[in-house]
Amino acid sequence: MAQQSTETDWVSRFADEVIAEAERRAPGKSGADAPVIVCASGLSPSGPIHLGNLREVMTPHLVADEIRRRGYACEHILSWDDYDRYRKVPAGIDPSWAEHIGKPLTSVPAPPGSPYGSWAEHYRAAMEESLRELGVEYRGISQTEQYTSGAYREQVLHAMKHRADIDAVLDRYRTKDKPKAGKQQQKPVEAAELEAAEGSGAASEDDGSAGGSGYFPYKPYCTVCEKDLTTVTSYDDETTELAYDCTACGHSETVLLSGFDHGKLVWKVDWPMRWAYEGVLFEPSGVDHSSPGSSFVVGGQIVREVFGGAQPIGPMYAFVGISGMAKMSSSKGGVPTPGDALKIMEAPLLRWLYARRRPNQSFKIAFDQEIQRLYDEWDALERKIADGSAQPADAAAHRRAIGTAAGELPTTPRPLPYRTLASVMDITAGHDEQTLRILGELDPEHPVTALDETRPRLDKAEYWITTQVPAEARTIVRDEPDKELLGTLDEQARGSLRLLLDGLDEHWSLDGLTTLVYGVPKIQAGLEPDAKPTPELKVAQRAFFALLYNLLVGKDTGPRLPTLLLAVGADRVRKLLGD
């Protein structure tokens, strides 16, 4: 019997389902005799592997990790579809790279200036680094190595022998109308929507060609120009003699497919072949692969009818939206990658975004001011976990975010609020001594004594401020008092400044200054400092805050005032407020 989970999150439910399917496929086998449970992902390093593609990896990673936590042998394989064809030259790349269109990604030179040996290696390396930081454990499989080593030779010959059967399956769908994209899935309204399947091998819905010589599910790469602009003209099942013509360079060749490793099965055949070859039990796919005639649907029939295997459990996953990423920091190609996100987010936070939403739920990843609210939400969850008040599904998502079966991920020892750190880095422009002074004064009873206590969160906040916040929104503290503004203040405004200045020494901490700045308008209204605000009082507070911002930074708004006051320092505050 499969070990059932007592948790209520989507990861546990899929783990239950996968374990049950593993026991159905291998009845009576348990412990050391049980086959390894295989969860799979596939990515094509055809360009920047973005945050939508990351869902292709995180979904099976989380399920595989839960299965391992329960004591089952489970492997997460990640197929690098680096034997895919190079399709187009991305924006920002030398147009001369168009000469490589049609070649395998591993045969295309890396982008200009890259230290890597090929296009595929360049983009794969960036993703591998991000997956290491995210704690994703997997076995990488290069499809170039698989095909060119002859690992799939038997499967290729089998597919060619049964090409009529494959053609018959495909033909069931060729005349069906495909649903309009707008009816498949509600996409996030935010800018920069990222289809999770875009850029993966699954993005190519190629099913081979049925020309005058018949249908062939295999596509050779020309041995002269290396391009796949080829047409198979004949094939002999007995001898495996295959003839092809290349329309790119004019080369024609006859080879023995039993010893020829310079081509690949078309995608709709390649994917189900791999399911059978690897024994995959769980592999998600993007929303566009769940429609009639799509590669996942067709593959389910091909794997059973042709390769004698079984279709994996394959949940559909939805789009990932991006909110407010500055153009200056996006990866070449205009799409943000996991590496971009990890420059402003701690790894557990990014993992949490994927763990807390069911695969078929869209969500957004924030690069704008919303990231501050996101960190606040994460910190609030941490407090609920600590006091035992978190809901079971929230606690499960948190547990999956902070670590894996192999152990917990590194965390910030002193996780101060992200918005506070961002404000401090904004005001100090990254000056370490000044930053440490301010952080040490936030909580005088438990002062920060070294910046490393607040890292890596401090560094993420600094990177966010310097790359994602426009220059006009940055905070620049005045050098000299605004004497003109100070000279126009009425008695009430001057009185409010006096109350603030008189209370600075007594309230010089983050909590103390919060009480002080909100309390000044209350005292002026004849109320106690802890009185609940009325609508009239809120108006007075907003006017007081605007006055302070204008006197300190020359704008109506800015960082939270208690943080700003600490950052400016008591002596400079007194100078700028006319003391």
KAHURA-V651279 format. One record per residue. OMEGA is omega in radians with two decimals (* if undefined). BURIAL is b if it has 16 or more other C-alpha atoms within 10 Angstrom, else e. D_FIRST is the distance of its C-alpha to the first C-alpha in Angstrom with 2 decimals. Layout:
OMEGA|BURIAL|D_FIRST / OMEGA|BURIAL|D_FIRST
This chain:
3.09|e|0.00 / 3.08|e|3.79 / -3.11|e|6.36 / -3.14|e|8.62 / 3.04|e|12.29 / -3.12|e|15.03 / -3.00|e|17.55 / -3.07|e|19.19 / -3.05|b|20.45 / -3.12|b|19.98 / -3.14|b|18.64 / -3.13|b|15.56 / 3.10|e|14.97 / 3.11|b|15.39 / 3.06|b|13.16 / -3.07|b|10.25 / -3.11|b|11.48 / 3.13|b|12.08 / 3.11|b|8.81 / 3.13|b|7.33 / 3.11|b|10.59 / 3.13|b|10.43 / 3.08|b|7.53 / -3.12|e|9.65 / -3.13|e|12.66 / -3.07|e|11.78 / 3.07|e|9.79 / -3.13|e|9.61 / 3.13|e|10.62 / 3.13|e|9.63 / -3.08|e|12.18 / -3.13|e|15.63 / -3.09|e|14.87 / 3.09|e|12.60 / 3.10|b|15.02 / 3.08|e|16.20 / -3.06|b|15.05 / 2.98|b|18.41 / -2.98|b|19.77 / 2.99|b|23.41 / 3.04|b|26.71 / 3.13|b|30.16 / 3.06|b|33.55 / 3.11|b|37.06 / -3.10|b|39.67 / -3.12|b|42.36 / 3.11|b|43.60 / 3.13|b|42.55 / -2.88|b|38.77 / -3.05|b|38.73 / 2.99|b|36.63 / 3.09|b|35.33 / -3.11|b|34.07 / 3.12|b|32.38 / 3.07|b|29.83 / -3.13|b|28.79 / -3.04|b|27.86 / -3.12|b|26.75 / 3.09|b|24.12 / 3.09|b|21.97 / -3.09|b|23.06 / 3.12|b|21.68 / 3.13|b|18.27 / -3.13|b|18.19 / 3.10|b|19.41 / 3.12|b|16.73 / 3.10|b|14.04 / 3.12|b|16.29 / -3.12|e|16.70 / 3.05|e|13.06 / 3.11|e|13.76 / 3.03|b|12.60 / -3.07|b|15.51 / 3.14|b|16.80 / 3.03|b|20.28 / 3.10|b|22.40 / 3.11|b|25.12 / 3.11|b|28.30 / 3.03|b|30.53 / -3.10|b|34.15 / -3.07|b|35.80 / 3.03|b|39.05 / 3.00|b|40.07 / 3.10|b|40.54 / 3.00|b|44.16 / -2.95|b|46.35 / -3.08|e|47.11 / 3.11|e|49.66 / -3.13|b|51.63 / 3.07|b|50.41 / 3.10|e|52.97 / 3.12|e|54.78 / 3.11|e|54.46 / -3.12|e|57.56 / -3.13|e|58.06 / 3.10|e|58.82 / 3.10|b|55.06 / 3.13|e|55.20 / -3.11|e|56.31 / -3.14|b|52.76 / -3.12|b|51.12 / 3.11|b|49.12 / 2.99|b|48.35 / -3.10|b|44.91 / 3.12|b|44.27 / 3.11|b|44.44 / -3.13|b|47.95 / 3.11|b|49.33 / 3.11|b|51.25 / 3.08|b|49.82 / -3.11|b|51.50 / 3.10|e|54.94 / -3.12|e|54.95 / 3.08|e|51.37 / -3.03|e|50.88 / -3.00|b|48.13 / -3.13|e|48.68 / 3.09|b|47.36 / -3.10|b|46.45 / -3.11|b|42.74 / -3.13|b|42.88 / -3.07|b|44.77 / 3.09|b|42.24 / -3.08|b|39.20 / -3.14|e|40.59 / 3.14|b|40.91 / 3.13|b|37.30 / 3.12|e|36.07 / 3.12|e|38.08 / -3.13|b|36.60 / 3.06|b|33.00 / -3.13|e|33.86 / -3.13|b|35.25 / 3.12|b|32.21 / -3.11|b|29.89 / 3.13|b|28.03 / -3.09|b|26.57 / 2.98|b|26.49 / -3.12|e|27.72 / 3.13|e|30.74 / 3.07|e|31.60 / 3.12|e|35.17 / 3.02|b|35.48 / -3.14|b|39.09 / -3.12|e|38.09 / -3.09|e|35.49 / -3.03|b|38.01 / 3.09|b|41.09 / -3.10|e|39.54 / -3.12|b|38.56 / -3.11|e|34.80 / -3.00|b|34.36 / -3.14|b|37.24 / -3.13|e|35.25 / 3.11|b|33.48 / 3.14|b|36.89 / 3.12|b|38.49 / 3.13|e|35.66 / 3.13|b|36.06 / 3.12|b|39.83 / -3.09|b|39.57 / -3.10|b|37.42 / 3.12|b|39.45 / 3.11|e|40.45 / 3.11|e|36.85 / -3.14|b|36.21 / -3.14|b|39.48 / 3.09|e|38.53 / -3.12|b|35.31 / -3.08|b|37.34 / 3.10|e|40.11 / -3.04|e|37.99 / -3.01|e|38.10 / -3.11|e|41.49 / -3.12|e|43.42 / 3.08|e|41.08 / 3.06|e|42.36 / -3.13|e|40.39 / 3.09|e|39.96 / -3.06|e|42.31 / -3.09|e|41.01 / -3.12|e|41.98 / -3.09|e|39.62 / -2.99|e|36.53 / 3.04|b|36.01 / -3.13|e|38.03 / 3.05|b|39.17 / -3.12|b|40.23 / -3.06|e|43.92 / -3.13|e|44.57 / 3.04|e|46.28 / 3.06|b|44.71 / -3.09|b|41.62 / 3.04|b|39.39 / -3.05|b|37.33 / -3.11|b|34.24 / -3.12|b|34.35 / 3.11|b|38.05 / 3.07|b|38.89 / 3.09|b|35.67 / -3.12|b|35.47 / -3.13|b|34.00 / -3.13|b|37.32 / -3.12|b|38.94 / -3.11|e|38.29 / 3.10|e|40.25 / -3.14|b|39.36 / -3.08|b|42.19 / 3.07|b|45.51 / -3.12|e|46.83 / -3.11|e|50.49 / -3.12|e|53.14 / -3.13|e|51.41 / -3.09|e|48.12 / 3.09|b|44.74 / -3.12|b|43.38 / -3.08|b|40.10 / -3.11|b|41.47 / 3.10|b|43.93 / 2.86|b|46.10 / -3.12|b|47.55 / -3.12|b|51.24 / 3.12|e|52.13 / -3.08|e|55.45 / 3.09|b|54.79 / -3.08|b|50.98 / -3.12|b|50.50 / 3.11|b|48.21 / -3.03|b|51.05 / 3.08|b|50.80 / 3.06|b|50.74 / -3.09|b|49.44 / 3.09|b|52.28 / 3.08|b|50.99 / 3.13|b|48.23 / -3.08|e|48.24 / -3.08|e|44.94 / -3.07|e|46.41 / -3.01|e|48.11 / 3.11|b|45.98 / -3.09|b|49.36 / 3.09|b|49.07 / 3.09|b|52.06 / 3.04|b|52.12 / 3.07|b|54.77 / 3.14|b|54.70 / -3.13|e|56.42 / -3.07|e|56.61 / 3.11|e|58.81 / -3.11|e|59.75 / 3.02|e|58.15 / -3.04|b|57.07 / 3.01|e|55.12 / -3.07|e|53.58 / 2.97|e|50.72 / -3.08|e|48.25 / 3.12|b|44.84 / 3.10|e|43.34 / -3.07|e|44.96 / -3.07|b|45.38 / -3.07|b|43.14 / 3.12|b|45.05 / -3.10|b|43.17 / 3.02|b|39.78 / 3.08|b|37.85 / -2.92|b|38.50 / -3.05|b|35.92 / 3.06|b|34.33 / -3.14|b|33.70 / -3.07|b|33.13 / 3.12|b|30.13 / 3.06|b|28.02 / -3.12|b|29.23 / 3.08|b|27.73 / -3.13|b|24.32 / -3.09|b|24.27 / -3.07|e|26.01 / -3.08|e|23.72 / -3.05|b|20.41 / 3.09|b|20.14 / -3.09|b|16.99 / 3.04|b|18.62 / 3.13|b|22.36 / 3.07|b|24.31 / -3.12|b|27.80 / -3.05|b|30.91 / -3.09|b|31.94 / 3.13|b|34.45 / 3.11|b|31.85 / -3.13|b|30.21 / 3.12|b|33.36 / 3.12|b|34.22 / -3.13|b|35.34 / -3.03|b|33.91 / -3.13|b|32.38 / -3.13|b|28.72 / 3.13|b|29.14 / -3.13|b|31.18 / 3.12|b|29.03 / 3.12|b|26.03 / -3.13|b|28.21 / -3.11|b|29.82 / -3.14|b|26.67 / -2.98|e|25.53 / -3.06|e|29.02 / -3.02|b|30.63 / 3.07|b|28.28 / 3.13|e|25.49 / -3.13|b|22.83 / 3.09|b|20.63 / 3.12|b|21.54 / 2.93|b|19.57 / -2.98|b|18.39 / 3.12|b|21.83 / 3.04|b|22.88 / 3.04|b|26.63 / -3.00|b|28.31 / -3.05|b|31.66 / 3.03|b|34.91 / 3.14|b|35.90 / 3.13|b|39.40 / 3.14|b|41.89 / 2.90|b|44.33 / 3.11|b|47.74 / 3.12|b|47.57 / -3.10|e|51.05 / -3.03|e|52.20 / -3.08|e|53.66 / 3.14|e|50.32 / -3.13|b|48.10 / 3.06|b|47.14 / -3.04|b|49.28 / 3.01|e|48.20 / 3.14|b|48.17 / 3.14|b|44.45 / -3.09|b|43.00 / 3.02|b|40.48 / 3.10|b|37.90 / 3.08|b|40.70 / -3.11|b|43.02 / -3.09|b|40.59 / 3.04|b|39.91 / -3.14|b|43.67 / -3.12|b|43.66 / 2.96|b|40.10 / -3.07|b|38.21 / 3.13|b|34.99 / 3.14|b|32.70 / 3.13|b|34.58 / 3.08|b|34.13 / -3.10|b|30.38 / -3.13|b|30.22 / -3.14|b|31.87 / -3.09|b|29.05 / -3.00|b|26.21 / -3.14|b|27.51 / 3.04|e|27.96 / -3.09|b|25.46 / -3.09|b|26.12 / 3.07|e|28.00 / 3.02|b|30.31 / 3.01|b|33.59 / -3.12|b|35.01 / 3.01|b|38.10 / -2.98|b|38.83 / 2.98|b|42.11 / -3.12|b|44.92 / -3.09|b|47.56 / -3.12|e|48.27 / -3.14|e|44.90 / 3.11|b|43.32 / 3.10|b|45.01 / 3.13|e|43.32 / 3.09|b|39.96 / 3.09|b|40.46 / -3.14|e|41.56 / 3.11|e|38.33 / -3.14|b|36.30 / 3.10|b|38.42 / 3.09|e|38.03 / 3.12|b|34.23 / 3.12|e|34.61 / 3.11|e|36.73 / 3.08|e|34.20 / -3.09|b|31.48 / -3.10|e|33.97 / 3.05|e|34.83 / -3.08|e|31.36 / -3.10|e|32.36 / 3.05|b|30.25 / -3.08|e|27.87 / -3.13|e|24.14 / 3.11|b|23.96 / 3.12|b|27.23 / 3.13|b|26.10 / 3.13|b|22.99 / 3.11|b|25.34 / -3.14|b|27.77 / 3.14|b|25.31 / -3.12|b|24.42 / -3.00|b|28.17 / -3.13|b|29.45 / -3.13|b|27.23 / 3.09|b|24.27 / -3.11|e|21.84 / -3.14|e|24.98 / -3.10|e|27.15 / 3.09|e|29.35 / 3.07|e|31.96 / 3.13|e|35.66 / 3.08|e|37.13 / -3.10|e|40.64 / -3.12|e|41.68 / -3.05|e|43.91 / 3.09|e|42.55 / -3.14|b|45.68 / -3.10|b|45.59 / -3.11|b|45.63 / 3.10|b|48.46 / 3.13|b|50.52 / 3.14|b|50.05 / 3.13|b|50.89 / -3.14|b|54.02 / 3.14|b|55.13 / 3.08|b|54.69 / -3.04|b|56.54 / -3.07|b|59.47 / -3.09|b|59.74 / 3.06|b|59.11 / 3.14|b|56.90 / -2.99|e|59.59 / -3.09|e|57.68 / 3.12|e|60.24 / -3.14|b|60.66 / -3.13|b|56.90 / 3.10|b|56.35 / -3.09|b|59.21 / -3.12|b|57.71 / 3.12|b|54.15 / -3.12|b|55.62 / -3.13|b|57.43 / -3.14|b|54.48 / -3.04|e|53.55 / -3.14|e|56.43 / 3.11|e|54.63 / -3.01|e|51.76 / 2.95|e|53.43 / -3.09|b|51.88 / 3.12|e|53.66 / -3.10|e|52.43 / -3.14|b|51.24 / 3.08|e|48.31 / -3.04|e|46.79 / 3.13|b|46.41 / 0.17|b|45.19 / -3.08|b|43.50 / 3.13|b|43.70 / -3.12|b|47.49 / 3.11|b|47.68 / -3.14|b|45.41 / 3.12|b|47.67 / -3.13|b|50.77 / 3.13|b|49.57 / -3.13|b|48.78 / -3.01|b|52.26 / -3.09|b|54.07 / -3.02|b|52.32 / -3.11|b|51.10 / -3.11|b|53.80 / -3.10|e|57.04 / -3.10|e|60.20 / 3.13|e|61.78 / 3.13|e|58.93 / -3.08|b|59.23 / 3.08|b|60.95 / -3.11|b|64.39 / -3.14|b|66.07 / 3.04|e|69.80 / -3.09|e|72.22 / 3.12|e|74.97 / 3.05|b|75.22 / -3.04|b|75.75 / 3.14|e|79.20 / 3.12|e|79.84 / 3.14|e|76.84 / -3.11|b|77.55 / -3.11|e|81.13 / -3.03|e|80.08 / 3.07|e|77.88 / -3.04|e|79.00 / -3.12|e|79.16 / -3.14|e|75.70 / 3.12|b|74.05 / 3.11|e|76.00 / 3.14|e|75.04 / 3.11|b|71.34 / 3.14|b|71.69 / 3.11|b|73.62 / 3.13|b|70.92 / -3.08|b|68.30 / -3.14|b|70.47 / -3.08|e|71.40 / -3.05|e|67.74 / -3.05|b|66.50 / -3.09|e|66.93 / -3.01|e|65.35 / -3.00|b|62.33 / 2.99|b|61.72 / -3.10|b|57.91 / -3.14|b|55.37 / -3.12|e|54.76 / 3.14|b|58.46 / 3.05|b|59.67 / 3.10|b|57.18 / -3.07|e|58.73 / -3.03|b|62.22 / 3.10|b|62.08 / -3.06|b|60.53 / -3.10|b|62.88 / 3.13|b|66.23 / 3.12|b|66.51 / -3.14|b|65.51 / 3.13|b|68.26 / 3.13|b|70.74 / 3.12|e|69.83 / -3.11|e|70.53 / 3.04|e|66.87 / -3.13|e|64.83 / -3.13|b|62.74 / 3.14|e|59.51 / 3.10|e|60.62 / -3.08|e|58.27 / 3.02|b|59.55 / 3.09|e|61.39 / 3.14|e|61.85 / -3.14|e|65.33 / 3.12|b|64.06 / 3.08|e|61.46 / 3.14|e|64.34 / 3.12|b|66.31 / -3.14|b|63.36 / 3.14|e|62.89 / 3.12|e|66.63 / 3.13|b|66.60 / -3.13|b|63.64 / 3.11|b|65.37 / 3.13|b|68.54 / 3.13|b|66.74 / -3.12|b|65.00 / -3.14|b|68.33 / -3.09|b|70.10 / -3.03|b|67.44 / 3.06|b|66.12 / 3.10|b|68.42 / -3.13|b|65.78 / -3.10|e|64.61 / 3.13|b|61.03 / 3.08|b|59.19 / 3.09|b|56.52 / -3.00|e|55.77 / 3.12|b|59.08 / 3.11|b|58.01 / -3.14|b|56.52 / -3.14|b|59.61 / 3.10|b|61.98 / -3.10|b|60.27 / -3.12|b|60.34 / -3.13|b|64.01 / -3.01|e|65.01 / -3.08|e|67.25 / -3.11|e|70.54 / 3.07|b|69.97 / -3.14|b|68.74 / 3.14|b|71.99 / -3.06|e|74.02 / 3.12|b|72.39 / 2.98|b|72.60 / -3.11|b|76.32 / *|e|76.44
